[in-house]
C-alpha cells in the first residue's frame, strides 16, 4: 500500500497539479490511515498491512470512529475521508481494486459556521497597526493592505513575485489552487504601501547569502528569502496582540472581510467569486449568510414592527 500511496502522490503532483499544501495534507491523512491499519507495537515494530481486498467500508468507518474518539473536528474527519475516497478511486482506475470502499461511507454532517470577518473600522485599525518607521513595519503594512485589497489567500500572497505586480494598472496576477491564475485589482492604499515597502526590500535581500537570495519574490523575510505562510500567521498574531479588543483573527479573516464588505456595498456575487478564485459559486454564497445576519440586525433595529 505504501508504494501505491507514493504513486498516488506522484499522480497528484504531476498530473493533477495540486498545490504543495494540498499534497502535504493528502500524504499526512493517508499515512494516518496506514498507521491505523498497521500500528506499531511497544518495540516500534509495525504489524503487517492488510491486503487491499481486505479493506472495506467497515474498516474505514472504524478509523473514522477512532478519529471521532480522539476529538478530531468534523471538518478534519471529512477531509481525511475525502483523501481516502480520492486514493481508492485512483486505485480503481489503475486496476488495483474493483470497487471504492470509501464511497459507501457517509461524510460527517458539517456544522455551518459563518466565516469570521472584521467590520470596516476594525479592518482599517488592524491594517494600520504596523509601525511604518521600521523596515518590518513597512513590509507588514504592505502585506496586510494587499490581503484586504485583493482577498488573496495567504499561500497566494507568499507566492507572489515582483513581476506579478502591475503598478500602472494596479493589478496583480495571482496563482491560486491547481495553478489557476486570475487577475485582481488593488486600490491606492495598497499601491502606496507596496511602493513604500519596495524602498527597503533590498535590505532584506542583502541579509541572505547570494546562494539563498530570492530575487523574484515580492515579500521577503529578514533572512532575504521568500516569506512563508507560517511567518504571515505569526505576523498577524503579533498585531492582534497590539490591537485591543481583537481576538480569534486569522490571516484568512482579511479575505472574509474583503468579500463581505464588497457584498455589503452592492458587488455582484459572481464578480466576488472571480476575485476570490472560487471554482464554485456555492463556495462564495457563504458570504450571503454573513450579510443576511447584518440585514436582519438592521431590520430588527429600524423597523417599527420588528
ABEGO torsion letter per residue (X at the ends): XAAAAAAAAAAAAAAAGBBAAAAAAAAAAAAAAAAAABBBBAAGBBBBBBBAAABBAAAAAAAAAAAAAAGBBAAAAAAAAAAAAAAAAAAAAAGABABBAAAABBBBBBBBBBBBBBBAAAAAAAAAABBAABAAAAAAAAAAAAAAAAGBBAAAAAABBAAABBAAAGBBBBBBBGGBBBBBBBBAAAAAAAAAAAAAAAAAAAABBAAABBAABABBBAAGBBBBAAAAAAAAAAAAAABBGBBGBBAAAAAAAAAAAAAAAGBBAAAAAAAAGBABAAAAAAAAAAAAAAAAAAAAAABAAX
